[in-house]
């Protein structure tokens, strides 16, 4: 995909689709969806019609009608979705039918709708998920679901994020090239969360202490590299990476309140499976306390939690992340 070039994106989509699909309509479907993904990444808009001008003129009207049908008929209409065209309709119908849900919650609602259509449900959900991921970004995907992603050859969510960044920028992200991402100047903390001692609040320096502390799962609020994860020794699928920027600029976190709540939900899901969780950022100054507060809110222990968490980490907390978490608690 060439993010700045719709023609190059369409050409690549058509050539790849033609390797396995001889039907022109299947190739058209891939062109339409690839352009929709490009538009979602570059403009934040969900628009499957954007690719119509990229199709041969003789087939544009038919495709416009197919898209109209996906929007005017319920997703269940497209249960016979083993064919590329109807799979596209089912995926777009699921996204369109849940468009009233604002923000990243749209992702899970649309995916559940796509799955409920049935038949070739994994394909339909994958098609829908690709476009939803392009629209909301990795910070808008439910962390507890993202940590479960796995595939060939042993790729997980963080590996796919690295590939996406390289595709979009033409450069490898240092986080995904094998080196450590730790600052090296953090002091260990690893104190129990005041409302759940099975969650330890820590810094990046606590990653290497996971085996001795009995930690079995990690929620990282700052960037970590492969060696850092290896030192933690947690099993695949038990590491959650939350894209949370320590910044006072609201524009730096597209869905700040949602991201804080999502990180708290990821902790709760790990705890429900009996895991002992390390929640960490670099120095536990802002991100770790803010998510810890969101977790207290999720537990129903919000009254007095802000002071308890400040006492636990050993300093008073301030700033946008903290105040956003406190607003959520109220």
C-alpha positions as CSV (number, residue, x, y, z in Angstrom):
1,X,0.0,0.0,0.0
2,X,1.2,3.5,-0.9
3,X,-0.6,5.8,1.6
4,X,-0.2,8.9,-0.6
5,X,-1.0,7.2,-3.9
6,X,-4.5,5.7,-4.5
7,X,-3.5,4.5,-8.0
8,X,-0.5,2.6,-6.7
9,X,-2.6,1.1,-3.9
10,X,-5.3,0.0,-6.4
11,X,-2.7,-1.5,-8.7
12,X,-1.1,-3.5,-5.9
13,X,-4.4,-4.7,-4.6
14,X,-5.6,-5.8,-8.1
15,X,-2.4,-7.6,-8.9
16,X,-2.4,-9.5,-5.6
17,X,-6.1,-10.4,-5.8
18,X,-5.6,-11.6,-9.4
19,X,-3.2,-14.3,-8.2
20,X,-6.0,-16.3,-6.6
21,X,-9.2,-14.8,-8.1
22,X,-10.0,-14.8,-11.8
23,X,-13.4,-13.0,-11.4
24,X,-13.1,-9.3,-12.0
25,X,-15.6,-8.6,-9.3
26,X,-13.3,-10.2,-6.7
27,X,-10.5,-8.0,-7.9
28,X,-12.8,-5.0,-7.7
29,X,-13.7,-5.8,-4.1
30,X,-10.1,-5.9,-3.1
31,X,-9.4,-2.5,-4.8
32,X,-12.4,-1.0,-3.0
33,X,-11.5,-2.3,0.4
34,X,-7.8,-1.3,0.0
35,X,-8.7,2.2,-0.9
36,X,-11.1,2.3,2.0
37,X,-8.2,1.3,4.3
38,X,-6.0,3.9,2.8
39,X,-8.6,6.6,3.3
40,X,-9.2,5.5,6.9
41,X,-5.5,5.8,7.7
42,X,-5.0,9.1,6.1
43,X,-8.3,10.9,6.9
44,X,-9.9,8.9,9.7
45,X,-13.0,8.4,7.5
46,X,-14.9,5.2,6.9
47,X,-15.8,5.4,3.2
48,X,-16.0,2.3,1.0
49,X,-17.2,4.4,-1.9
50,X,-14.0,6.3,-2.2
51,X,-12.5,3.6,-4.4
52,X,-15.3,3.6,-7.0
53,X,-13.4,6.0,-9.4
54,X,-10.6,3.4,-9.4
55,X,-12.7,0.7,-10.9
56,X,-13.4,0.3,-14.7
57,X,-16.2,2.7,-15.5
58,X,-18.5,0.0,-16.8
59,X,-18.6,-1.7,-13.3
60,X,-18.9,1.3,-11.1
61,X,-22.7,1.6,-11.1
62,X,-23.1,-2.0,-10.2
63,X,-20.8,-1.7,-7.3
64,X,-22.5,1.5,-6.1
65,X,-25.7,-0.6,-6.0
66,X,-24.0,-3.4,-4.0
67,X,-22.7,-0.9,-1.5
68,X,-26.2,0.7,-1.2
69,X,-27.6,-2.8,-0.6
70,X,-25.1,-3.4,2.2
71,X,-26.2,-0.1,3.9
72,X,-30.0,-0.5,3.5
73,X,-30.2,-4.2,4.4
74,X,-29.4,-5.8,7.7
75,X,-26.1,-7.7,8.1
76,X,-28.0,-11.0,8.4
77,X,-29.0,-10.6,4.8
78,X,-25.5,-11.5,3.8
79,X,-25.2,-14.8,5.5
80,X,-24.3,-16.5,2.2
81,X,-20.9,-14.7,2.3
82,X,-18.4,-17.3,1.0
83,X,-18.1,-15.2,-2.2
84,X,-15.8,-12.2,-2.1
85,X,-18.5,-9.7,-3.1
86,X,-21.0,-10.8,-0.5
87,X,-18.2,-11.0,2.1
88,X,-17.5,-7.4,1.4
89,X,-21.1,-6.5,1.7
90,X,-21.4,-8.4,5.0
91,X,-18.4,-6.7,6.5
92,X,-19.5,-3.2,5.4
93,X,-23.0,-3.9,6.5
94,X,-21.7,-4.8,10.0
95,X,-19.6,-1.6,10.2
96,X,-22.4,0.6,8.8
97,X,-25.1,-0.9,11.1
98,X,-23.0,0.0,14.2
99,X,-21.8,3.4,13.0
100,X,-23.9,5.1,15.7
101,X,-21.5,3.9,18.3
102,X,-18.9,6.6,18.7
103,X,-15.1,6.1,19.2
104,X,-13.2,2.8,19.6
105,X,-16.3,1.0,21.1
106,X,-17.4,0.9,17.4
107,X,-14.7,-1.7,16.8
108,X,-16.0,-4.4,19.1
109,X,-19.6,-3.7,18.3
110,X,-19.0,-4.1,14.5
111,X,-16.9,-7.2,14.9
112,X,-19.5,-8.9,17.1
113,X,-22.1,-8.0,14.4
114,X,-19.9,-9.4,11.7
115,X,-19.4,-12.6,13.6
116,X,-23.1,-12.9,14.2
117,X,-23.8,-13.0,10.5
118,X,-22.4,-16.5,10.4
119,X,-21.2,-18.8,7.6
120,X,-17.7,-17.6,6.6
121,X,-17.6,-15.6,9.7
122,X,-13.9,-15.5,10.3
123,X,-13.3,-14.1,6.8
124,X,-16.0,-11.4,7.2
125,X,-14.7,-10.4,10.6
126,X,-11.1,-10.2,9.3
127,X,-12.3,-8.0,6.5
128,X,-14.2,-5.7,8.8
129,X,-11.4,-5.7,11.4
130,X,-8.8,-4.6,8.8
131,X,-10.8,-1.5,8.0
132,X,-11.8,-0.7,11.6
133,X,-8.1,-1.0,12.7
134,X,-7.1,1.4,10.0
135,X,-9.8,3.9,11.2
136,X,-9.2,3.7,14.9
137,X,-5.5,2.7,15.0
138,X,-3.8,0.4,17.5
139,X,-4.7,2.7,20.4
140,X,-8.3,2.2,19.5
141,X,-8.3,-1.6,19.5
142,X,-9.4,-3.5,22.7
143,X,-6.1,-4.5,24.4
144,X,-7.4,-7.7,25.8
145,X,-8.3,-8.8,22.3
146,X,-5.1,-7.5,20.7
147,X,-2.9,-9.5,23.1
148,X,-4.5,-12.7,21.8
149,X,-3.6,-12.2,18.2
150,X,-1.3,-14.8,16.8
151,X,-0.4,-16.3,13.5
152,X,2.3,-17.6,11.2
153,X,5.2,-17.5,11.5
154,X,4.8,-17.0,15.3
155,X,3.7,-13.4,14.7
156,X,1.8,-11.6,17.4
157,X,0.1,-8.2,17.7
158,X,3.3,-6.2,18.3
159,X,4.9,-7.8,15.2
160,X,1.9,-6.8,13.1
161,X,2.1,-3.3,14.5
162,X,5.7,-3.2,13.5
163,X,4.9,-4.3,9.9
164,X,2.1,-1.7,9.7
165,X,4.5,1.1,10.8
166,X,7.1,0.0,8.3
167,X,4.5,0.0,5.6
168,X,3.1,3.4,6.5
169,X,6.5,5.2,7.0
170,X,8.9,3.2,4.9
171,X,11.1,2.8,8.0
172,X,11.5,0.2,10.7
173,X,10.2,1.2,14.2
174,X,13.1,0.8,16.7
175,X,10.7,-0.9,19.1
176,X,10.3,-3.8,16.6
177,X,13.9,-4.2,15.4
178,X,15.2,-6.3,18.3
179,X,16.8,-3.7,20.6
180,X,16.0,-2.7,24.1
181,X,13.7,0.3,24.5
182,X,14.4,0.9,28.2
183,X,15.8,4.3,29.4
184,X,18.1,2.6,31.9
185,X,17.6,5.3,34.6
186,X,14.5,4.0,36.3
187,X,14.5,2.6,39.8
188,X,12.5,-0.5,40.8
189,X,9.2,0.0,42.5
190,X,6.8,-3.0,42.2
191,X,4.4,-2.0,45.0
192,X,1.0,-3.7,45.4
193,X,-2.0,-1.9,44.0
194,X,-3.9,-0.7,47.1
195,X,-7.2,-2.1,45.9
196,X,-5.8,-5.4,44.5
197,X,-2.5,-6.8,45.7
198,X,-2.4,-9.1,42.7
199,X,-1.5,-6.1,40.6
200,X,2.0,-4.6,41.1
201,X,2.6,-0.9,40.2
202,X,6.1,-0.5,38.8
203,X,8.6,1.0,36.5
204,X,10.5,-0.4,33.5
205,X,13.2,-1.5,35.9
206,X,10.7,-4.1,37.3
207,X,10.5,-6.0,34.0
208,X,13.6,-8.0,34.7
209,X,12.3,-8.7,38.3
210,X,9.2,-10.4,37.1
211,X,10.4,-14.0,37.8
212,X,11.5,-13.2,41.3
213,X,8.3,-11.3,42.1
214,X,6.1,-14.1,40.8
215,X,4.6,-11.9,38.1
216,X,3.0,-13.9,35.3
217,X,1.6,-11.1,33.1
218,X,2.6,-7.6,32.2
219,X,0.7,-4.5,31.0
220,X,3.2,-2.0,29.5
221,X,2.2,1.6,29.2
222,X,5.6,2.5,27.7
223,X,7.5,1.0,24.8
224,X,9.5,-2.2,25.3
225,X,11.7,-4.2,23.0
226,X,12.1,-7.9,22.5
227,X,15.0,-8.3,25.0
228,X,13.0,-6.4,27.6
229,X,10.1,-8.9,27.2
230,X,12.5,-11.8,27.3
231,X,13.8,-10.6,30.6
232,X,10.3,-10.5,32.0
233,X,9.8,-14.1,31.1
234,X,6.0,-13.9,30.7
235,X,4.3,-16.4,28.3
236,X,3.1,-15.2,24.8
237,X,-0.3,-13.7,25.0
238,X,0.2,-12.5,28.6
239,X,1.8,-9.2,27.7
240,X,-0.4,-6.2,26.9
241,X,1.0,-3.1,25.2
242,X,-1.1,0.0,25.6
243,X,-0.3,3.0,23.4
244,X,-0.5,5.7,25.9
245,X,1.6,8.9,25.5
246,X,2.7,10.8,28.6
247,X,1.8,14.2,27.4
248,X,-0.2,17.3,28.4
249,X,-1.4,17.8,24.8
250,X,-4.9,16.2,24.4
251,X,-4.1,15.6,20.7
252,X,-1.3,13.2,21.5
253,X,-3.8,10.6,22.8
254,X,-6.7,10.2,20.4
255,X,-9.0,8.4,22.9
256,X,-7.5,9.1,26.3
257,X,-10.4,8.3,28.6
258,X,-11.2,5.2,26.5
259,X,-7.5,4.1,26.5
260,X,-7.3,4.4,30.3
261,X,-10.5,2.4,30.8
262,X,-9.3,-0.2,28.2
263,X,-6.0,-0.7,30.0
264,X,-8.0,-1.3,33.2
265,X,-10.2,-3.8,31.5
266,X,-7.1,-5.6,30.2
267,X,-5.8,-5.9,33.8
268,X,-9.1,-7.2,35.0
269,X,-9.2,-9.8,32.3
270,X,-5.7,-11.1,33.2
271,X,-6.7,-11.1,36.9
272,X,-9.8,-13.1,36.1
273,X,-7.5,-15.8,34.8
274,X,-5.5,-15.8,38.0
275,X,-2.5,-13.9,36.7
276,X,-0.3,-11.7,38.9
277,X,0.1,-8.5,36.9
278,X,2.9,-5.9,36.6
279,X,1.5,-2.6,35.5
280,X,4.4,-0.3,34.5
281,X,5.6,2.7,32.5
282,X,9.0,4.2,32.6
283,X,9.1,5.8,36.0
284,X,5.6,5.4,37.3
285,X,5.1,9.1,37.4
286,X,1.9,9.6,35.4
287,X,0.8,6.7,33.2
288,X,1.0,3.9,35.8
289,X,-0.9,5.8,38.5
290,X,-3.5,7.0,36.0
291,X,-4.3,3.4,34.8
292,X,-4.2,2.2,38.4
293,X,-6.8,4.7,39.2
294,X,-8.9,3.6,36.3
295,X,-8.6,0.1,37.6
296,X,-9.8,1.1,41.0
297,X,-12.8,2.7,39.3
298,X,-13.5,-0.6,37.5
299,X,-13.3,-2.5,40.8
300,X,-15.8,-0.1,42.3
301,X,-13.3,1.2,44.7
302,X,-13.0,4.7,43.4
303,X,-13.7,6.7,46.6
304,X,-10.4,7.6,48.1
305,X,-8.5,5.6,45.5
306,X,-6.5,8.6,44.2
307,X,-4.9,9.2,47.5
308,X,-4.3,5.5,48.1
309,X,-2.5,5.2,44.8
310,X,-0.4,8.3,45.4
311,X,0.6,6.9,48.7
312,X,1.5,3.6,47.1
313,X,3.8,5.1,44.4
314,X,5.3,7.5,46.8
315,X,4.5,10.9,45.2
316,X,1.7,13.2,44.4
317,X,0.4,12.9,40.9
318,X,-0.8,15.6,38.6
319,X,-1.4,16.2,34.9
320,X,-3.8,15.5,32.1
321,X,-3.7,11.7,32.4
322,X,-4.3,11.7,36.1
323,X,-7.1,14.3,35.9
324,X,-8.8,12.3,33.1
325,X,-8.7,9.2,35.2
326,X,-10.1,11.1,38.2
327,X,-13.0,12.4,36.0
328,X,-13.7,8.8,35.0
329,X,-13.8,7.7,38.6
330,X,-16.3,10.4,39.4
